Amino acid sequence: MKYEVCAITDIGCIRQNNEDGFYINNMGCYNTSECFIYEKIDAPLIAFVTDGVGGSKAGEEATRLCIQTSQKETIPYDDNELVALIDKMNKGVIALRKTVDSACTLAGIVLGEDSSYIYNLGDSRVYVLEQGYLNQLSTDDTVSGLSGGNIDDNVDIKEPLMQYIGKEAVLPHIKQISNMTQFLICTDGLTDMVSLDEIEKLFSEQNDIKKIAALLVSRAKEKGGLDNITLIIVKPVKEDGNNG
């Protein structure tokens, strides 16, 4: 199976530095005001976003460490290997926190030939686009998220995180998934600014994931760009080589 993958990270309009980052099959972006990647990649595929936790002084350092840790490892084959990789990231950031206040969220997918998974810690999200609608596969590590409730993304209330990379004794959310259509992985810098209805509308109007990704970032910045904005779109490539 081959996938189109497009990723963007952007500092936004307000923040002085970008604490977000992303990782795709050994390609990582972090500590940069903006970065764009578009590739066609054969399975297995691993992709994730990270976002410095609010309140920590150097979230970008946790982001950097997660990406660098992943670059030293092979793509997880099953959920046990995925748990082991997340554990390595977490232990690395826990050690880092002894010298600098740093933590981050994590949300991503592993698409293998045999098994595929989504995973997250924190409130960065993984969505699947099915029949024009975005369904959230990840679990927000907030009181309302863990209880199955919902909070409007476009409000000023930000619930404290119950789990994140850099906290002792975390239990990552890992779900095995079947073959699906398109995935959107993103930090809250996107979903706090742009409603799901608006995101779904862009997916319905555009087929080119590079255009969709760029428009999503532009829309978030038009609405204030109050946080760093990072997203990854993953789309299966049809067997005949056409992407329509």
Secondary structure, DSSP 8 states (H G I E B T S, - for coil): -EEEEEEEEE--SS-SS---EEEETTEEEESSSEEEEEEEEESSEEEEEEEE-TT-S-HHHHHHHHHHHHHTS----SHHHHHHHHHHHHHHHHHHTTTS---EEEEEEEE-SS-EEEEEESS-EEEEEETTEEEE-S--SSHHHHTT----TTSS-----S--BTSTT---EEEEE---SEEEEE-HHHHTTS-HHHHHHHHHH---HHHHHHHHHHHHHHTT--S-EEEEEEEE--TTS---
